[in-house]
Amino acid sequence: MTTALTKSVFAGLTPDKFCTGSLARDIDGRKVFPEDPTAVKWCAFGWILRYTLTEIELYAVIKDLDKLANILGYPQATFANDQMGYKFIETINNGDG
């Protein structure tokens, strides 16, 4: 099951803010750092990096993502993020994980 922390982190990541192939992208689709003020889209991992999480919280969220990816048939969350796209995030936001 996905923890409350992970659900709260991803609650604001909507389809229009999601990307793959880069941690973050600007309005022109260029790759930027997740914390860059010009970033307008993020992958799951870029979205996490936007937050000020403690090391323990960061580890817990990534562990949740990997567990969910395994349940969905992927070896780790990076594969689920890139291959499922936003559906991976929907699984978290819908409480399906």
C-alpha positions in Angstrom: 0.0 0.0 0.0 1.1 3.5 -0.8 1.7 5.6 2.4 0.0 8.8 3.3 3.3 10.7 2.8 3.6 9.4 -0.8 0.0 10.2 -1.6 0.4 13.7 -0.2 3.6 14.3 -2.2 1.9 13.4 -5.5 -1.5 14.9 -4.9 -0.6 18.0 -6.9 1.0 16.2 -9.9 -1.6 16.4 -12.6 -1.4 15.2 -16.3 -0.7 18.7 -17.5 2.3 18.9 -15.1 3.7 15.4 -16.0 6.6 14.5 -18.3 8.8 11.5 -19.1 12.4 11.3 -20.4 13.6 14.1 -18.1 13.3 15.0 -14.5 11.7 18.3 -15.5 11.0 20.4 -18.6 10.3 24.1 -19.2 7.4 25.6 -21.2 9.4 25.0 -24.4 10.0 21.3 -23.6 13.7 21.8 -22.7 15.2 19.7 -20.0 15.7 21.7 -16.8 16.5 20.9 -13.1 13.4 20.0 -11.0 14.0 23.0 -8.7 14.4 25.4 -11.7 11.8 28.2 -11.5 11.2 27.8 -15.3 10.1 24.1 -14.8 6.5 23.5 -15.6 6.5 19.7 -16.0 8.1 16.9 -14.0 8.4 13.1 -13.9 7.7 11.3 -10.7 11.3 11.6 -9.5 11.6 15.3 -10.5 8.4 16.0 -8.7 9.8 14.4 -5.5 13.0 16.5 -5.8 10.9 19.7 -5.8 9.9 19.0 -2.3 11.9 19.6 0.8 11.9 16.1 2.2 14.2 14.7 4.8 16.5 11.9 3.7 14.3 9.4 5.5 11.1 10.8 3.9 12.7 10.7 0.4 13.8 7.1 1.0 10.3 6.2 2.1 8.6 7.7 -0.9 11.1 6.1 -3.4 10.5 2.7 -1.6 6.8 3.2 -2.0 7.2 3.9 -5.7 9.3 0.8 -6.2 6.8 -1.4 -4.3 4.0 -0.1 -6.4 6.0 -0.6 -9.6 6.6 -4.2 -8.5 2.9 -4.8 -8.0 2.3 -3.4 -11.5 4.9 -5.7 -13.0 7.9 -3.4 -13.3 11.3 -4.1 -11.8 11.5 -0.6 -10.4 9.7 2.7 -10.4 11.8 4.4 -13.1 10.5 1.8 -15.6 6.9 2.3 -14.5 7.3 6.1 -14.7 8.7 6.0 -18.2 6.5 3.2 -19.6 3.2 3.9 -17.9 3.5 7.6 -18.0 0.9 9.5 -15.9 -1.1 6.3 -15.3 1.6 5.4 -12.8 0.8 8.7 -10.9 -2.9 8.0 -11.2 -2.4 4.7 -9.5 -0.9 6.6 -6.5 -3.5 9.4 -6.5 -6.4 7.0 -6.8 -5.2 5.0 -3.9 -4.8 1.9 -6.0 -1.3 1.2 -4.9 
